């Protein structure tokens, strides 16, 4: 095989890899849609049932690197894909760069919702990546879904 043909195969392989990687990530629009579904579930089924569904790693609210996280009125995390995060005081959360994201999330929630950009470990890649999370009140909970960039 000639060098030109090898280079063509390499470039084609890299393009396929890039497309596959992009498809493995949720988009910000998909994160917002998942959050809307989560809020609707809390409203229709109640907090207890909704939180159990959100915490099911094989359930309909975990999609690639998208997942629902919530916290209750005492600021303790009630839903998260990482079991070790459940029960953590959201006010204490900092990203790997020291940004006090928990306090910022609480302030966003007090304003009725919004978004926050920060860095966090992607559960699929296991790497710290840039992320944007969208937050909304849902009954007595505040829930969010973020997309990694």
N, C-alpha and C positions, 0 to 999 in steps of 0.2 A: 504494500500500500504506500502511496506517495505521501509526502509531507502535507500537501494541500488537502488531500482526502482526510488525513488524520486531524488536521486543524478544523475541517468542516464538521467532523464527528464530535470533536471537543466542544466547538461552539454550540452545535445542536444539543449536545448533552447538557451544557450549562444552561441553555434556554429552557429546556424541559425541567431541570432542577429548580430554576427560578420561578417558573409558572407553578410547579407543584408546591413550593414553599409558600407562595402567595395564597394558594388555595387552602392551605392549612391554617391560615390566620383569619380570625374574624375581623370585620371592618367596623369602623365607628358606627356606621348606619345599622349594621347587624347588632351591635352592642345596645344601641338605643331601642331597637325593636324587641330584643330579649328583655330589656328592662321594662318596657311597656307591658309585655306579657306577664312578667313577674308581678308587677303592681296589680294588674287585673286579677291574677290568681289569688293574691293576698285579699283583695276586696271580695272576690266571689267565694273562696273556700275557707277563709280565715287564716290567721297567722300560723297557728300550730301545724296545720296540714301543709300550708305553703312552704314553711321552713323545712319540714321533713323532705319535701320534694326537691327544694333547692340544694339540700345537703346530700342528695343521692348522686354520687359521682357518675353513675350510669344513666341518670335520669334526663328528662327533656330540657333541663336548664343548665346543662354543661354541654357546650358545643365547641369542639376544638380547643382554642385558648380563651374562649368566652365562658364566663360563669357568673352566677349571681352571688353577691355578698350582701349581708344585712347586719344591722345592729338595732338593739332595742332601746327603750327609754332610759336604761341605766348605762347606755353606751357600751355594752358588752356585745361582741360579735356573736350573732346567732346563726348565721349561715356563711359558709365559705368552703371552697373546694379543698382547701388545706385544713384538715381536722385540727391541727395544732393551733390554728388561728381562732377557733371557736372559743368564746369566753374571754378573749383578750379585750381590754379596754381600748376602744377605738381612739380615744384621746391621746394614747401613748404611741400611736403608730408614726414611724418615721421611715422615709425611703432610704435606700443605701447611701444617699448623699447627705443625709441628715435633715432633709426637708420634713417639717412637721405636718405630714399629710392628714393625719387623723384630726387634728384641730381644724385644719382647713375644710375637711369634709363635713365636720359638725357645723361649721359656719354656713357652708353651702346649703346644708339640709335645713337650717333655721330660716334661710331665705326662700324655702320652697323647692329647692333642687337646683341643679346646674351641672357643671363639669369641672374636672381638675386634671391637670397634666402632671405626671411625676414618673419615677422609675420604680419598677417592681420586677420580681422574678416571674418569668413566664412559666406556667406549669407544664407546658409542652416542651419548650426548648431548654428549660432549666437555667436560662441565662437572664441577667438583669437587662431589661429593655425599657424603652420609653413607652408610656402608657397614657391613655386618656380614659378616665372613668366618668360615667354619667350617673347622677344620684337623684333619687326622688323619694319623698315620704310614701309609705305604704301601710296604712293602718297605724299601729303604734310602732312600726319599724321604719327604718330608712334603708332602702336597698340601692344597690349600684351594680353596674356591669361596665367593665372596661375593655378596651381594645388595645392590643400591643401594636406599636408602629414599627 
